[in-house]
């Protein structure tokens, strides 16, 4: 991914944040991930995309395991699927081999482990620093980002007037988001997590669009408060963040994104039509959230089975750890198989 034309706010500690330029910022941790991804991991991702190079439609689903005091790690997992068959046929197959989320099952089928380790799905997971912060002054940081985006949308109103009505609506919503950030008792944690997840989702959507001849690409998110946060005031804030970032990433890397991205909203209650696709990242994120890296141990056999059958299969699964303010960095976590069949992190 080429970020050379992007604003890079890693140095915002030393500038006046109220003087916001025009543009869309990419957080420095994502830039660190991009460097790590290019150095270690991208070859597995690219090989997977090339394996299904003739496919025109792609799906990314995602699941989150955040802020659970009974778990060891905060994790977001994205699962990438080539659209090889009718959506319902793909869904029925996943339901047959994994009929329920990992927290609801006592064991995991061998067929599902085979699917995770060698089937038509690629999982990329991120373990997030649990004490993550975007900046020393997060309120000013988020205001800076939003003001920069507002100026970008104002520019788009002039450069692409056919979208002016939509851009003006988004400007109003971003101004309301600024009001929320300025309000006492604001939940900066959710703004923080929206930015992280939205930028990672857009990054992967754009990487697929750069590597494959994509006609349609969809992001299917698990139900989460990030997607509905203050939506009566600021609209579909998270989905708009994904859409804008995807559009700009594609444009800056020479890819036409027009009409390609689908962002369905999960239902607030009951079943979603794509629940089966969420079940794939659910098993990976649930296993990683549970895993004790210091003891190299999971709490239950079902998590051990997913770990041992999946994490060392790098042609289908790669895992990164991301760190935020003040020590921004990212690195891939490699795994190796021991003589007893157990797998551990390579030191």
N, C-alpha and C positions, 0 to 999 in steps of 0.2 A: 504494500500500500504506500503510495506516495503522498506524504503530508507536507511537501515543501511549500505549498501555497497557503497553508493553514496558519491561523493565529495559534501560537503555542504559549499557553499561559503558565508554563513552568516557572517563569521569572516574574510573576506578578507580585511576589513579595516586595519587590523594590520599586514599584511604580504606583502612580496615583490611580486607584481603581475606578474613580468616578469618571475618568476620561476614557470612555469606552470607544474603541474603533468600530468600524463596520465589519461584520463577518460572523462566522460560526466557529466557536472554539472547540478544540479537541483536548481533553484533559491529558496532562503529562503522563499519567499512569497508562493511558491507552497508547501513547507514543512509545512508552517503555515496553508494553506488550507487543506492539508492532515490531520493534527491534528484536525482541526475543523470539517471536513467531517466525520472522524471516531467517533467524539464525538456527532455530531448532523447532521443528514441528510443521512448518508450512509444506515441506515435501510430502508428508503423510496426507495432509489436507488436499494438496494439488493432485496427488496420485488418485485419491478417492474421487475427486471431481472428474478427472480424466477417464476413470474407469466407466463412468456413465456419461461420457462426453456428448452423446447424441441426444440426451434428455433435454427438453426445452422448459420443463416446469420443475420447480424446486420448492421444498418446504423446510422451514426451520421452526422447531418447537422449543420451548424453554420452560424450565422449572427452577424454583428458588427455595433455598433452605437458609433463611436469615433469622438471626436473633433468638434462636431456640437455646435456652440455658441448659437444656439436657443434652445438647449436641456439642461436638468439639469444634466445628468449623462452620463458617458462613460460605455458602456455595451457590453459584448459578451455573447451570448446564444448558448448553444449546445442542440440539440434535438435528442433524442435516439429513434430509431424505431426497433422493431423486424421485420424481413422480413417475413411477414405473407402471402403474396400473390405475384403474379407477379408484378414486379416493375411498369409497366405501369398501372395496375389496382389500385395500391396504389396511384400513381400520379393522376390518373383521379378522384379518390374520393376526394383528397385534393383540386384539382382544382374546383370541384363542390361546395364545402362548403366555399372555400376561393379563389376566382378567381383572386385576385390581392393583391399586397403588401399593408401593412396597411396605408402607406402614400397616396395611391391612392384611398382608399375607404372612404365613409362617415359613414358607419355603419358596424357592425360585426354580422354575423348570429348566431342565437341561436345554430344551429347544430354545428357550428365551436367551440363555447364556450364549448359545451358538449364534443367535441372531445379533446380539450385542457385539460379539467378537469378530464376526465375519460376514454379517448380513449387509443389506443395502442401507446402512445408516452410519453416520460419522458423528461422534460425540466430542465436543470440546467444552471443558469445564474450567471454571475459575474459582479458586479459593480466595476470598477477599479478607484482607486485614480486618479483624473484628472491631478494631478501634479506628477505622478508616475516617479520614478527614480529607477534604479536597484542598484546603487552604488554611492558613493561620487565622484569617478573617473570612469565614465562610459566608456570612451575610453579604459582605461587599463582593465577594467572589461571584455569588449567584446573581446579584444585581448587575454586575459587569457583564456576565454572559447574556442575560436577558436583554439588556440594552443593546449589546452588539447584534443580537438576533433581530431586534426590532428595527435597527438601522438597515440590516440586510433585507428584511421584508419591505421596508420603505423603498429601497432601491429596486427590488423586484416589482413593486407596484408600477414603476416607471419603465423598467426594461421589458417586462412581460405583462402588459396591461390586461390581457385576457384573464389573468388570474387575480386581478386586483381585489375583487370582492372577497375572495378567500383570504388573501394576504391581510386585508384590513381587519377581518374577523380575528385572525391570529394575533395581530398587533394588539387588539383590545384585550384578548385573553392573556397575552404576555404582560401587558401593563397591570392586569389584575393579579397575575402571579407575582409581580414586583411588589404590589401592595401587601400580598400575603407574607412575603419575605421580610418586609419592613414592619410587620405587625408583631406585637409582643407575644411571646410564647409560640412562635412559629416552629413547625416541625421541619427543621433543616435536614434531619436524617432522611426523610422521604425524598426531598429534593435531591439530596446526595445520591441516593440509590437509584432514583429515576435516571439521573445523568449517567451513572456508571452502566446500568443495564441497557439503556437506550443506545449509548455509543458503542458498546460491544455488539449488540444486535445489528446495528447499522453497519458496523465494520464487517461482520460476517456476511450479511446480505450483499454488501458491495463486493467483497472478495469472491463470492460465488458468481456474481454478475460479471466480474472481470475474467474469471477463469472458464466460464461456460457460456454457451450461446443461449442466454436466458430470454424466454418470452414472458413468463410469469414466475414470480417468487413471492412466497407468503411467509409471514412471521405469525406463529400461533403461540400465544403466551398463556401460561397457566393463570388462573384467577388469582389476583393479588391486589392489595390496596394501592400499589403504585399506579395501576391502570385506571383507578376510579377516584384518585385523590382530588377532592374539591372540584369534581368534573362539572358541577352545576355552575361553577364560577369561572374556571379556567379551561373548560372543555376537555377534550381528550389529550391532555398535555403530554403524556408519555408517548402516545402514538405519533403525535405531531413531531416530537423530538426525534423519533426513529425515522420518520418520513423525511424530515428536513436534512438530517445528517446523511441518510442514504443518498438522497438526491445530490448533495454537495460532494460527497465522497466519489460517487460515480462520475459526476461532471469533471472533477479535478483529476480523474484517472482515465478520461477519454471514453467513458461508457455512457450510452444513452439509457437513461432510467425511465423515460416517459412511459406511463401506463403499465409498468411491470410489477409494481409493488402492491400486494394485498395485505391489509392489516385488519383482520376481523377482530371484533371485541368479544371477549368472553362474556357469557351470560352471568348475571349476578347470582343466580341460584339455579340449582338443578344441573342436569348434564349439559355439556357442550358437545357439539357435533364432532369436535376434534379431540376429545378426551383421551382416546387411545394413543394419539401421537404425543401427548404430554407425558404419558406413562413411561416413555423411554427415558427422557431426561430425569424424570422422577426417581427412577431406580438408581441412576448414576449419582445425582445430587444427594439423594438420601444416604447412599453408601459413603460418599465422601464426607458428608456432614457428620456422620457417625464415627468415622475412622480416627483413632488416636495415633497420630504420627509419632509421638514419643515412644509408645509401647508397640508400634506397628501391629495394632490389633483392632478388630471390630467388636462391637458389643454382642452381636448375634450371628449365628451361622448363615442366615440369609444374606447379611451384608458381606461376610467373608466369601461367600460363593460368588457374588457379583464382583468383588474386588479381584479374587484369584482368577476368575474366568474372563475378565474384561480389561483391567487396567494395564496389563503388559502388552495387550494387542494394539500396538500403536498405529496400525493401519486403519483402525476404526475408533481409537480413543486417545486423546491427548489432554493433559491437565496442566494448568498454570496456576501459580500463586502470584497475587498482585498486592503490592504495598503502596500506601498513600502518604500523605503529608506526615512528617517532613522528609522521610527517606523513600522517595519514589523509586520503585524498581519492579521488575517482573521476571519470572523465570519459569521454565518448564520443569515439571516433576517427572523424571523417568522412573520406571519400575523394572525389576528383574525377577525372574523365577528362581526360587531356591530348590534344592534337591528334593524336598518333601512336597513340592507342588505349590507351596505358599509363595506369595510374591511380596516383595518389600521395596521401599523406595531406595533407589541407588544413591549412595552418599556422594 
